[in-house]
Amino acid sequence: MILELKNIEKSFGEKQVLTGISFQAEGGKAFGLLGRNGAGKTTSIRILMDVFPANSGEVLIDGAPIDYTKVQMGYLPEERGLYPKKVIIDQLTYFAELKGMSRKEAVRSVDYWLGRLGMTEYRNKRLDTLSKGNQQKIQLITALAHDPDIVILDEPFSGLDPVNAMLLKDVVKEQISKGKIVLFSSHQMSYIEEFCDSIAILNSGKVALSGDLREIKRNYVRDRLVVRAENPEPIIADFGKNCTVTENGDLMIQLASAEEKKATMKRLVENYDIDEVKVFEPSLNDIFVEYAGDAVKED
C-alpha cells in the first residue's frame, strides 16, 4: 500500500496554509512528518483523514483516490480527546464501534489491547483516575483497536516514562511488521530517527525536504571528520582553526574538500593515538534545524 498526498493546497479565508504539499508513505514502513509548530503538519493530517477537504490536490492510495469507506485510519492526537469521567471500557468500546466493529468485536479487541499495554486492572475505572502516562496508553487503544490500515501518531511518546516508551516502541514495530503505514509527527527527533525510513519536513506550509532518510544523510557533503582521542591537544594544535571541540568532547575537523578525507584519516591514525575517526554524518536534529527554518504561524 502506498499513500500519497499530491499537490495539496489549503487556505482558510485569505490565509494560505498549505502550498503544493506532496509526499509518499509506504506500507510496512514508518514515515516522519516534521516541522515547527505552525508549519502545516496538523492541517495536512486533517486533510489526509478527511476532517476537512483541501482546496486542491489529491489523497491517493496506490495511485487512486482514497476510498474512506474501505481504508481504516487510527489517530493518536497530540491533544487528548477522551472523556475523563467515563468508564474506560465503555468509551473504548464506543470508539471502536464508531469505526465499524460490532459490540462483541469491539470488546474483544479492547480487552486484548488493555492486556497488551498492561492496563487490564483499569478496565472498569474512570479515565481521570489514571496517571498521565496511563491515559496516553488508553488514548493509543482508540487508535489501534479497530485494526486500521494507516496509523497516525502525533507526539506518541509525550508523557511516557522509559518503561512505557519501550512498550510503545514494541507496539509500533508490530504495526510496521504487519504492513501498515505508520505516520509519525513529533518533535522528538531520536524517535523519528529510530523508526522512520522516510521523512518530509514542512516549512511555512511547503515541503522543504522529503525522501529516504539514509539517502538524505548520504547526500550531505562528506567534508568533516569526527575524531575521538584521549589526548586531543596535539591534534588541535596541528589542525588549528579547522579543528573545533564539540559539546561531547569530540573533535570536528573541517576539510578543504571531501576528497581529502582518506589522506587526513591516514595522517591522524599514523601520527596520533586515535580512539575513533569517522566521517561526520548529520543527525536528524541537524537536518531539521537546517530545513525547518524560523517561520512560525498557526497550524
Backbone bond lengths (Angstrom), bond angles and torsions (degrees), N, CA, C in turn:
res aa  C-N    CA-C-N  psi(-1)  N-CA   C-N-CA  omega(-1)  CA-C   N-CA-C  phi
1 M - - - 1.460 - - 1.530 109.75 -
2 I 1.324 116.46 131.32 1.459 121.67 176.85 1.527 108.89 -122.47
3 L 1.319 115.49 121.40 1.461 122.69 175.71 1.517 108.38 -96.29
4 E 1.321 116.07 133.34 1.465 119.67 -179.51 1.518 110.72 -136.35
5 L 1.312 115.91 127.13 1.455 121.65 165.48 1.520 106.56 -97.96
6 K 1.328 116.50 125.22 1.459 120.71 -170.90 1.521 110.85 -126.00
7 N 1.319 115.15 113.09 1.472 122.69 174.29 1.536 112.48 53.90
8 I 1.320 116.37 47.00 1.460 120.91 -178.41 1.522 110.71 -76.29
9 E 1.318 115.39 126.71 1.470 123.01 174.27 1.526 108.35 -118.78
10 K 1.330 116.04 138.36 1.458 119.66 177.02 1.507 110.14 -148.73
11 S 1.320 114.65 132.98 1.462 120.50 174.48 1.520 108.22 -134.80
12 F 1.318 114.79 152.51 1.455 122.19 173.01 1.527 106.55 -118.46
13 G 1.335 115.41 105.41 1.453 118.89 -171.93 1.516 109.49 65.61
14 E 1.325 116.10 -127.26 1.456 120.24 179.97 1.530 112.57 -89.57
15 K 1.301 116.24 -1.96 1.464 120.34 -175.82 1.522 111.28 -91.66
16 Q 1.333 116.80 114.68 1.455 122.28 176.98 1.521 109.07 -80.27
17 V 1.331 117.62 120.45 1.462 122.10 -175.93 1.524 111.62 -103.58
18 L 1.330 117.00 -41.15 1.466 121.95 177.27 1.515 109.53 -124.80
19 T 1.333 115.97 137.11 1.461 121.26 -178.58 1.522 109.42 -130.79
20 G 1.332 116.07 98.73 1.460 120.76 174.24 1.516 114.62 65.96
21 I 1.325 117.47 40.83 1.462 120.86 -179.34 1.528 110.15 -71.06
22 S 1.334 116.56 125.38 1.463 122.49 176.85 1.519 109.26 -140.49
23 F 1.327 116.43 131.86 1.462 121.62 170.92 1.519 109.29 -163.83
24 Q 1.342 116.23 162.51 1.456 122.85 -179.84 1.521 110.81 -124.60
25 A 1.329 116.27 143.69 1.461 122.70 173.49 1.522 108.47 -132.01
26 E 1.327 116.82 138.31 1.462 122.06 -174.63 1.522 112.08 -110.21
27 G 1.323 115.45 148.78 1.451 121.18 173.86 1.522 111.40 -63.48
28 G 1.321 116.14 143.91 1.454 120.70 -178.49 1.507 113.86 79.73
29 K 1.339 116.10 9.66 1.461 121.13 178.79 1.521 109.05 -140.64
30 A 1.322 115.33 158.13 1.465 120.78 176.62 1.521 109.09 -103.30
31 F 1.321 114.94 141.91 1.462 122.45 -177.87 1.526 108.30 -121.95
32 G 1.314 117.36 134.19 1.457 121.75 179.72 1.515 111.94 -104.77
33 L 1.332 116.76 120.12 1.459 122.16 175.68 1.522 107.23 -103.17
34 L 1.328 115.81 110.77 1.456 121.38 -169.09 1.520 111.44 -119.65
35 G 1.313 114.81 160.57 1.453 121.20 177.39 1.517 109.53 158.60
36 R 1.317 115.44 158.33 1.451 119.40 176.45 1.522 109.93 -69.59
37 N 1.327 115.56 165.72 1.460 119.43 175.53 1.518 109.00 -56.42
38 G 1.327 115.50 128.69 1.454 119.61 -179.51 1.511 115.02 92.42
39 A 1.339 117.51 2.99 1.465 119.49 -177.04 1.522 112.83 -78.18
40 G 1.350 117.46 -19.17 1.458 120.59 179.46 1.513 114.40 121.08
41 K 1.324 117.53 6.26 1.472 120.36 -177.56 1.524 111.68 -62.87
42 T 1.328 116.91 -50.25 1.462 120.52 -176.39 1.519 111.22 -63.54
43 T 1.311 117.01 -41.20 1.463 120.46 178.11 1.523 110.73 -62.66
44 S 1.327 117.10 -42.12 1.462 121.15 178.13 1.523 111.04 -61.07
45 I 1.328 116.40 -43.56 1.458 120.93 -179.67 1.523 110.53 -64.93
46 R 1.314 117.56 -40.96 1.463 120.24 -179.14 1.516 111.69 -66.83
47 I 1.319 117.30 -35.30 1.462 119.76 175.07 1.523 110.02 -68.73
48 L 1.318 117.05 -42.85 1.461 121.03 176.60 1.523 111.26 -56.63
49 M 1.332 117.42 -39.42 1.461 121.65 -177.55 1.526 113.16 -86.65
50 D 1.331 116.81 1.63 1.469 121.68 179.40 1.531 112.69 65.92
51 V 1.338 115.72 29.73 1.471 119.67 173.62 1.517 109.46 -69.00
52 F 1.324 115.75 -40.90 1.463 121.55 169.75 1.527 107.74 -148.56
53 P 1.331 117.54 159.37 1.469 120.17 -174.10 1.528 112.09 -84.35
54 A 1.312 115.16 158.16 1.457 121.12 169.29 1.522 109.31 -78.03
55 N 1.333 116.61 157.92 1.456 119.92 172.17 1.525 111.17 -69.07
56 S 1.339 114.75 -34.66 1.459 120.53 175.63 1.522 108.15 -160.47
57 G 1.328 115.43 167.09 1.455 120.70 -176.30 1.522 110.86 102.89
58 E 1.330 115.84 176.96 1.463 120.98 -173.57 1.524 111.60 -136.43
59 V 1.325 115.22 149.26 1.463 122.45 166.46 1.520 106.39 -110.32
60 L 1.337 116.97 119.67 1.457 122.14 -171.77 1.528 111.42 -120.47
61 I 1.317 115.47 147.30 1.459 122.52 168.27 1.522 107.37 -120.95
62 D 1.314 116.11 119.79 1.467 122.08 -178.04 1.528 111.55 51.06
63 G 1.320 115.32 40.10 1.452 121.60 174.03 1.512 116.11 85.63
64 A 1.337 118.40 -4.01 1.471 122.32 -179.70 1.528 109.27 -116.32
65 P 1.335 117.19 152.09 1.465 119.60 177.97 1.525 111.08 -53.98
66 I 1.309 116.51 135.21 1.460 120.98 -176.22 1.521 110.91 -64.10
67 D 1.322 116.31 136.61 1.459 122.81 176.13 1.528 107.15 -103.06
68 Y 1.326 116.35 103.70 1.460 120.47 -174.46 1.526 112.28 -70.93
69 T 1.322 118.07 -9.55 1.467 119.96 175.12 1.529 111.22 -82.47
70 K 1.338 116.13 -13.62 1.463 120.04 -177.32 1.531 113.23 -115.32
71 V 1.312 116.91 -27.31 1.461 120.85 -178.17 1.528 108.91 -99.07
72 Q 1.327 115.82 115.62 1.462 121.05 -179.51 1.525 110.44 -88.58
73 M 1.328 115.67 138.81 1.456 121.70 177.66 1.520 110.28 -122.02
74 G 1.314 114.87 142.45 1.455 121.27 172.57 1.513 109.08 -118.41
75 Y 1.317 117.52 134.41 1.464 121.49 -172.10 1.517 110.52 -130.97
76 L 1.321 115.63 122.70 1.458 122.04 170.50 1.517 107.53 -104.37
77 P 1.339 118.65 103.89 1.462 120.41 -176.73 1.525 111.83 -77.86
78 E 1.331 115.53 155.19 1.463 119.18 174.86 1.531 110.08 -65.63
79 E 1.329 116.19 -42.92 1.456 120.70 176.12 1.524 108.24 -89.31
80 R 1.306 117.04 118.22 1.452 121.21 -173.57 1.522 111.27 -69.48
81 G 1.347 115.57 146.33 1.457 119.25 -171.62 1.514 115.54 -132.44
82 L 1.316 118.45 26.87 1.458 120.23 178.65 1.526 111.44 -92.67
83 Y 1.327 114.64 175.35 1.461 120.34 -174.87 1.531 109.75 -97.91
84 P 1.325 118.01 111.06 1.469 120.50 -172.70 1.524 114.32 -63.77
85 K 1.334 118.72 -27.91 1.465 121.15 -175.66 1.533 113.37 -93.99
86 K 1.314 117.28 -2.61 1.461 121.25 -176.02 1.537 111.45 -94.17
87 V 1.340 115.22 150.56 1.467 121.43 177.23 1.531 109.09 -67.41
88 I 1.323 115.81 137.88 1.457 121.65 -171.49 1.525 112.48 -60.90
89 I 1.311 118.70 -48.50 1.467 120.25 -177.35 1.520 111.05 -62.32
90 D 1.323 116.76 -36.11 1.466 119.96 -178.56 1.519 111.53 -66.06
91 Q 1.325 116.93 -46.81 1.466 117.56 -176.44 1.526 112.23 -76.47
92 L 1.324 118.20 -33.45 1.464 119.08 176.37 1.521 111.45 -64.87
93 T 1.307 115.97 -41.05 1.467 120.14 177.49 1.519 110.75 -65.00
94 Y 1.315 116.38 -40.07 1.463 121.75 178.87 1.537 110.77 -59.92
95 F 1.332 116.48 -46.65 1.463 119.41 -179.09 1.527 111.45 -65.64
96 A 1.327 117.18 -37.31 1.469 120.01 178.38 1.526 110.80 -65.88
97 E 1.336 116.78 -38.38 1.468 120.45 177.37 1.518 111.32 -65.59
98 L 1.328 117.14 -35.55 1.467 119.96 176.56 1.528 111.42 -60.84
99 K 1.327 116.37 -26.61 1.466 121.01 179.30 1.530 112.35 -88.28
100 G 1.341 117.22 7.39 1.455 120.08 172.74 1.517 116.07 105.10
101 M 1.313 118.01 1.27 1.459 119.96 -179.89 1.531 109.95 -81.95
102 S 1.330 115.80 149.64 1.458 119.41 171.83 1.528 108.84 -72.39
103 R 1.328 115.56 164.34 1.462 119.47 -179.94 1.536 110.65 -57.88
104 K 1.314 116.80 -44.02 1.459 121.57 -178.41 1.528 111.06 -64.24
105 E 1.341 116.42 -45.26 1.462 120.70 178.15 1.523 111.13 -62.17
106 A 1.323 115.60 -41.51 1.460 120.63 -177.70 1.526 111.12 -63.03
107 V 1.328 116.52 -47.56 1.468 120.28 -179.44 1.530 110.29 -61.63
108 R 1.344 116.25 -43.72 1.463 120.39 -179.47 1.530 110.81 -61.24
109 S 1.332 116.16 -45.08 1.459 120.09 -178.07 1.526 111.39 -68.52
110 V 1.317 117.34 -43.17 1.466 120.56 179.87 1.526 110.22 -62.66
111 D 1.319 117.39 -42.72 1.468 120.20 178.83 1.536 111.04 -63.36
112 Y 1.336 116.25 -37.05 1.466 118.96 176.10 1.524 110.33 -59.92
113 W 1.339 115.91 -48.78 1.459 119.28 -175.91 1.523 112.19 -70.98
114 L 1.305 117.78 -33.45 1.466 119.27 174.07 1.530 110.02 -60.28
115 G 1.323 116.57 -42.34 1.454 120.31 176.93 1.519 112.28 -67.71
116 R 1.340 116.32 -42.68 1.467 121.49 -178.46 1.514 111.45 -60.40
117 L 1.331 116.96 -34.60 1.462 121.64 -177.40 1.524 113.04 -99.87
118 G 1.332 116.57 10.32 1.453 120.20 177.31 1.512 113.83 68.06
119 M 1.333 117.11 35.51 1.465 121.92 -173.47 1.525 113.13 -119.30
120 T 1.324 118.19 10.62 1.466 120.75 -175.31 1.529 112.51 -58.67
121 E 1.316 117.58 -35.23 1.466 120.63 -177.93 1.532 112.73 -65.41
122 Y 1.330 116.75 -17.39 1.465 120.80 -178.87 1.528 112.10 -98.58
123 R 1.311 117.18 5.77 1.459 122.92 -173.85 1.521 112.90 -49.66
124 N 1.313 118.30 -44.32 1.460 122.18 -174.49 1.529 113.07 -107.27
125 K 1.336 115.10 22.39 1.460 119.50 177.55 1.526 110.48 -102.84
126 R 1.320 115.27 161.43 1.461 120.26 174.54 1.523 109.64 -75.77
127 L 1.320 115.37 150.01 1.461 120.04 -177.19 1.525 111.70 -61.48
128 D 1.328 117.75 -38.56 1.456 120.14 -174.33 1.528 113.75 -71.77
129 T 1.333 118.00 -1.32 1.460 120.68 174.75 1.525 111.94 -89.59
130 L 1.323 117.12 -4.81 1.465 122.16 -176.48 1.523 111.19 -95.63
131 S 1.322 115.36 156.89 1.458 121.24 173.42 1.525 110.09 -68.34
132 K 1.315 116.25 166.62 1.466 120.76 179.96 1.527 111.38 -60.50
133 G 1.339 116.29 -42.10 1.453 119.67 -179.77 1.515 112.47 -65.10
134 N 1.344 116.93 -40.25 1.464 119.93 178.68 1.525 111.68 -71.03
135 Q 1.326 117.21 -33.26 1.469 119.60 174.02 1.532 109.97 -63.34
136 Q 1.328 116.28 -35.40 1.462 120.19 177.25 1.538 110.83 -62.77
137 K 1.320 116.18 -39.68 1.476 119.64 179.37 1.534 110.85 -68.53
138 I 1.312 117.08 -36.77 1.468 119.91 176.34 1.527 110.01 -64.12
139 Q 1.342 116.32 -41.97 1.472 119.98 177.60 1.527 110.42 -61.77
140 L 1.334 116.73 -37.50 1.464 120.54 179.14 1.525 111.00 -61.17
141 I 1.336 117.38 -36.08 1.462 120.74 -179.62 1.532 110.88 -61.68
142 T 1.328 117.47 -34.37 1.468 119.57 178.26 1.527 111.32 -64.01
143 A 1.333 116.34 -26.01 1.465 120.16 179.86 1.523 112.71 -83.86
144 L 1.345 117.65 -18.28 1.463 120.30 -171.15 1.520 114.66 -117.42
145 A 1.323 117.91 -21.84 1.469 120.50 -170.06 1.522 113.02 -59.76
146 H 1.319 118.36 -33.26 1.462 121.36 -176.95 1.530 112.89 -89.47
147 D 1.348 116.79 11.66 1.465 122.63 175.33 1.529 112.03 56.17
148 P 1.331 117.12 61.80 1.465 120.09 -175.20 1.529 113.15 -73.25
149 D 1.325 115.91 159.43 1.460 122.01 175.54 1.522 111.27 -81.00
150 I 1.327 116.25 -33.39 1.462 123.08 -178.78 1.523 107.79 -122.91
151 V 1.326 116.38 125.65 1.462 122.08 -179.74 1.521 108.11 -112.61
152 I 1.332 116.71 120.75 1.457 122.50 -178.28 1.521 108.14 -112.10
153 L 1.323 116.28 118.99 1.458 122.38 -174.60 1.524 109.63 -118.81
154 D 1.317 116.57 111.71 1.462 122.82 -178.56 1.524 108.41 -103.48
155 E 1.338 116.76 110.40 1.467 123.55 -175.72 1.533 111.31 49.47
156 P 1.334 117.70 56.89 1.466 120.27 -173.08 1.526 114.64 -67.68
157 F 1.337 117.70 -25.20 1.459 119.75 -174.95 1.525 113.17 -92.92
158 S 1.321 116.60 2.87 1.459 120.68 -179.75 1.525 110.77 -62.39
159 G 1.327 115.95 126.18 1.462 121.05 175.60 1.513 114.92 83.83
160 L 1.333 118.65 1.02 1.458 120.86 -178.38 1.529 110.84 -94.08
161 D 1.343 116.34 136.40 1.454 120.59 173.78 1.532 108.41 -75.48
162 P 1.339 118.25 169.34 1.475 120.16 -175.85 1.526 114.34 -57.04
163 V 1.331 118.04 -35.97 1.460 120.40 -179.87 1.525 110.74 -66.56
164 N 1.336 116.51 -47.00 1.460 119.93 179.47 1.527 111.86 -70.31
165 A 1.335 116.90 -31.29 1.465 119.71 175.43 1.526 110.42 -63.23
166 M 1.326 116.69 -39.20 1.466 120.28 177.44 1.526 110.83 -65.65
167 L 1.333 116.59 -39.63 1.460 120.68 177.56 1.523 110.52 -62.11
168 L 1.328 116.84 -43.20 1.463 120.28 178.81 1.527 110.82 -65.04
169 K 1.327 116.82 -38.19 1.465 119.67 176.55 1.532 110.64 -56.84
170 D 1.322 115.82 -44.58 1.467 119.59 179.82 1.527 111.03 -62.27
171 V 1.336 116.50 -40.93 1.458 120.51 179.57 1.534 110.37 -63.78
172 V 1.314 116.41 -43.74 1.465 120.40 179.84 1.526 110.48 -62.03
173 K 1.325 116.58 -44.08 1.468 120.31 178.75 1.520 111.24 -61.00
174 E 1.331 116.98 -37.29 1.466 120.73 176.86 1.521 110.95 -62.53
175 Q 1.337 116.31 -44.16 1.457 119.99 -179.52 1.529 111.08 -62.85
176 I 1.319 116.45 -40.31 1.461 120.78 178.33 1.525 110.37 -64.99
177 S 1.340 116.68 -43.12 1.464 121.14 -178.03 1.522 112.30 -64.80
178 K 1.345 117.00 -21.82 1.461 121.11 178.16 1.526 112.50 -84.22
179 G 1.313 116.44 3.14 1.459 120.49 176.79 1.514 114.77 87.71
180 K 1.319 117.14 10.77 1.461 119.87 -178.52 1.527 110.74 -80.69
181 I 1.306 114.80 157.23 1.460 120.54 171.15 1.525 107.13 -85.77
182 V 1.324 116.55 122.68 1.459 121.61 177.52 1.521 107.92 -114.86
183 L 1.314 116.15 119.19 1.458 121.88 -178.26 1.522 108.93 -111.81
184 F 1.330 115.43 120.67 1.456 122.26 178.38 1.523 110.11 -100.35
185 S 1.316 115.56 140.11 1.462 121.07 164.59 1.521 106.06 -128.85
186 S 1.319 116.58 117.21 1.459 119.13 -174.01 1.518 110.21 -159.49
187 H 1.338 115.32 154.65 1.459 121.32 171.02 1.524 111.11 -98.53
188 Q 1.320 117.38 -0.84 1.461 122.07 178.47 1.523 108.46 -90.25
189 M 1.340 114.77 90.76 1.460 120.87 -170.26 1.521 113.17 -62.84
190 S 1.328 117.42 -28.98 1.459 119.07 -178.25 1.524 111.18 -62.89
191 Y 1.335 117.24 -37.41 1.464 120.25 178.87 1.527 111.03 -71.21
192 I 1.314 116.80 -40.69 1.461 120.43 177.71 1.530 109.62 -61.11
193 E 1.317 115.32 -44.77 1.467 119.95 -178.58 1.521 111.12 -65.06
194 E 1.327 116.81 -33.72 1.462 120.78 -179.36 1.528 111.96 -71.01
195 F 1.326 117.30 -39.34 1.463 120.51 -170.62 1.518 114.68 -100.73
196 C 1.313 117.98 -34.44 1.466 120.43 -162.69 1.522 112.89 -90.06
197 D 1.319 115.52 131.29 1.454 121.84 173.43 1.520 110.92 -80.66
198 S 1.347 115.79 -38.86 1.461 121.49 -177.16 1.520 109.74 -129.59
199 I 1.316 115.43 156.57 1.463 121.04 -180.00 1.529 110.20 -140.38
200 A 1.322 114.98 161.33 1.463 122.26 165.03 1.520 106.31 -135.65
201 I 1.318 116.58 129.43 1.458 122.01 176.68 1.526 108.09 -105.50
202 L 1.325 115.63 120.55 1.461 120.82 178.83 1.521 110.07 -94.88
203 N 1.312 114.86 144.38 1.461 121.96 176.33 1.519 107.73 -144.44
204 S 1.326 115.54 116.43 1.471 121.30 178.41 1.523 112.27 55.02
205 G 1.343 116.24 41.57 1.456 120.75 175.53 1.503 115.28 78.26
206 K 1.340 117.43 11.26 1.461 121.61 177.35 1.526 109.13 -126.81
207 V 1.332 116.16 157.48 1.462 120.50 174.81 1.518 108.14 -82.23
208 A 1.338 115.63 111.62 1.456 120.47 179.95 1.518 111.99 -82.69
209 L 1.348 116.15 -29.32 1.452 121.35 -179.23 1.518 108.22 -160.76
210 S 1.328 117.52 138.86 1.466 120.41 175.90 1.515 109.17 -152.50
211 G 1.340 115.37 158.37 1.448 120.20 175.91 1.511 111.98 137.37
212 D 1.336 115.20 -171.98 1.454 122.71 178.32 1.523 109.58 -66.64
213 L 1.328 117.11 128.34 1.459 121.20 -173.44 1.527 111.45 -63.60
214 R 1.334 117.31 -40.53 1.465 119.47 179.36 1.520 111.23 -63.49
215 E 1.333 115.70 -41.68 1.466 119.47 179.20 1.522 111.05 -65.51
216 I 1.317 116.57 -39.89 1.466 120.18 178.12 1.524 110.16 -58.96
217 K 1.327 116.40 -44.38 1.467 119.66 179.67 1.525 111.42 -65.64
218 R 1.334 116.39 -41.99 1.465 119.58 -178.12 1.520 112.25 -66.96
219 N 1.313 117.72 -24.22 1.457 121.18 -178.06 1.521 113.34 -79.40
220 Y 1.333 116.74 -8.96 1.457 118.85 174.55 1.527 109.42 -70.31
221 V 1.339 116.36 144.80 1.463 120.74 178.95 1.522 108.53 -61.80
222 R 1.331 115.76 126.91 1.465 120.55 -175.47 1.524 109.61 -94.14
223 D 1.332 114.56 67.43 1.463 120.45 -174.47 1.528 113.08 -119.05
224 R 1.342 115.33 22.84 1.459 119.91 175.20 1.530 109.87 -133.66
225 L 1.324 116.22 142.35 1.456 121.77 177.34 1.520 110.24 -115.05
226 V 1.321 115.48 141.33 1.458 121.82 173.10 1.526 107.37 -104.57
227 V 1.331 115.90 127.35 1.459 121.19 -175.48 1.525 109.27 -125.17
228 R 1.331 115.62 134.34 1.465 120.82 174.78 1.523 107.59 -119.48
229 A 1.340 115.40 126.76 1.462 120.62 -178.73 1.517 109.45 -148.77
230 E 1.356 115.66 147.96 1.465 120.04 178.41 1.517 111.32 -68.47
231 N 1.320 116.59 -33.90 1.460 121.81 -178.48 1.525 109.29 -122.25
232 P 1.330 117.55 85.08 1.466 119.63 -172.22 1.528 115.10 -81.75
233 E 1.342 117.88 -14.33 1.467 120.03 -172.16 1.523 113.86 -57.60
234 P 1.338 119.77 -45.12 1.474 118.31 178.62 1.531 113.21 -61.17
235 I 1.336 116.50 -34.68 1.469 119.77 179.08 1.522 109.83 -67.60
236 I 1.323 116.24 -42.87 1.470 120.91 178.77 1.517 109.95 -60.19
237 A 1.347 116.34 -43.45 1.460 120.22 179.96 1.521 111.48 -64.87
238 D 1.334 116.40 -38.14 1.471 121.51 -177.82 1.527 111.57 -67.26
239 F 1.340 116.92 -45.00 1.463 120.42 -173.31 1.526 113.37 -92.94
240 G 1.310 117.35 -10.24 1.459 121.71 173.11 1.512 114.00 57.54
241 K 1.322 115.98 -131.67 1.458 121.62 -174.11 1.535 112.86 -67.67
242 N 1.329 116.87 -14.66 1.465 119.82 177.90 1.521 113.17 -82.61
243 C 1.326 116.04 -0.81 1.467 120.84 -179.61 1.519 109.78 -120.12
244 T 1.335 116.30 125.50 1.463 121.65 177.28 1.527 109.47 -126.64
245 V 1.337 115.67 159.06 1.459 121.71 179.81 1.526 108.35 -99.75
246 T 1.324 117.16 127.02 1.464 121.53 -179.71 1.526 110.31 -80.90
247 E 1.331 116.32 173.80 1.456 121.17 -177.92 1.518 112.90 -61.33
248 N 1.340 117.35 -32.18 1.473 119.71 -178.61 1.528 112.87 -93.12
249 G 1.339 116.99 9.76 1.462 120.66 175.09 1.512 115.73 92.92
250 D 1.328 118.34 -4.20 1.460 120.79 175.67 1.525 109.62 -74.30
251 L 1.313 115.22 164.24 1.461 120.68 175.53 1.519 109.58 -101.29
252 M 1.325 115.78 139.84 1.456 121.64 174.90 1.526 107.60 -114.51
253 I 1.332 115.88 117.82 1.462 120.89 -178.89 1.520 109.05 -107.82
254 Q 1.320 115.97 121.12 1.455 122.19 177.96 1.523 109.34 -88.88
255 L 1.330 116.00 122.97 1.457 121.26 179.61 1.522 110.48 -91.79
256 A 1.320 116.33 157.25 1.459 120.22 175.93 1.519 110.64 -68.08
257 S 1.345 116.88 -31.32 1.460 121.61 177.23 1.519 108.07 -158.14
258 A 1.340 115.31 162.12 1.470 120.30 179.99 1.529 111.79 -63.69
259 E 1.338 117.49 -25.61 1.460 120.94 -178.09 1.530 112.00 -67.12
260 E 1.329 117.60 -15.47 1.466 120.61 -177.49 1.522 113.22 -85.06
261 K 1.330 118.01 -5.12 1.462 118.23 -168.40 1.526 113.06 -65.45
262 K 1.340 118.81 -41.64 1.469 119.91 -178.71 1.522 111.16 -64.59
263 A 1.312 116.32 -45.90 1.470 120.05 -178.98 1.528 110.82 -64.72
264 T 1.326 116.75 -38.19 1.466 119.87 -179.71 1.523 110.97 -70.20
265 M 1.344 116.51 -39.62 1.466 119.20 175.98 1.531 110.79 -59.75
266 K 1.327 116.67 -44.04 1.463 121.45 179.07 1.521 110.63 -61.60
267 R 1.308 116.33 -43.77 1.474 121.42 178.67 1.525 111.16 -60.18
268 L 1.315 116.57 -42.33 1.462 120.56 -179.39 1.523 111.35 -65.84
269 V 1.324 116.87 -47.47 1.466 121.52 -176.54 1.530 111.01 -65.71
270 E 1.339 117.15 -37.50 1.463 120.65 -176.64 1.517 113.26 -76.88
271 N 1.326 116.87 -24.39 1.463 119.25 -171.83 1.524 114.90 -111.56
272 Y 1.331 117.45 -12.87 1.463 119.63 -175.93 1.527 110.39 -137.31
273 D 1.336 114.69 158.89 1.460 120.76 176.04 1.530 108.00 -82.59
274 I 1.319 116.32 94.63 1.468 122.86 -172.87 1.528 109.64 -101.80
275 D 1.321 116.10 128.76 1.467 120.22 173.42 1.527 111.40 -82.93
276 E 1.339 116.26 -36.93 1.465 120.33 -179.11 1.521 109.39 -159.31
277 V 1.318 115.67 140.76 1.456 121.22 171.18 1.524 107.79 -140.99
278 K 1.319 117.13 133.18 1.461 121.23 -178.19 1.523 109.55 -152.94
279 V 1.327 114.63 160.70 1.461 120.29 175.40 1.528 108.56 -72.69
280 F 1.308 115.87 133.82 1.462 120.34 178.87 1.523 110.20 -68.07
281 E 1.335 116.03 128.47 1.456 122.74 174.35 1.518 107.86 -119.86
282 P 1.332 118.88 125.85 1.464 119.86 -176.23 1.515 111.85 -64.74
283 S 1.310 116.60 144.36 1.461 120.79 172.38 1.522 108.85 -78.45
284 L 1.312 116.22 166.24 1.460 119.46 175.92 1.516 110.23 -61.22
285 N 1.318 116.91 -33.49 1.463 119.79 177.79 1.530 110.63 -61.75
286 D 1.345 117.30 -42.39 1.468 121.21 176.92 1.530 110.42 -60.21
287 I 1.326 116.27 -44.58 1.462 121.34 -178.54 1.522 110.45 -65.33
288 F 1.343 115.69 -42.64 1.461 120.32 179.86 1.523 110.91 -60.31
289 V 1.320 116.78 -46.70 1.468 120.38 -179.26 1.521 110.68 -60.63
290 E 1.331 116.38 -37.99 1.463 120.10 -178.95 1.523 112.44 -68.54
291 Y 1.337 117.21 -40.54 1.461 120.43 -171.35 1.526 114.72 -101.13
292 A 1.322 117.87 -21.64 1.465 118.98 -177.13 1.512 111.74 -72.84
293 G 1.332 116.67 -25.48 1.456 120.10 175.99 1.508 112.63 70.24
294 D 1.316 115.64 -169.51 1.458 120.13 -176.86 1.521 113.02 -118.28
295 A 1.323 116.44 14.94 1.468 118.81 178.84 1.524 109.77 -79.33
296 V 1.297 117.13 130.82 1.466 121.96 178.37 1.530 108.63 -131.57
297 K 1.324 115.90 128.04 1.455 120.72 177.05 1.515 108.21 -150.97
298 E 1.302 117.40 179.22 1.455 120.00 -179.29 1.521 109.71 -68.47
299 D 1.364 115.89 140.41 1.468 121.06 -178.96 1.523 108.71 -84.20
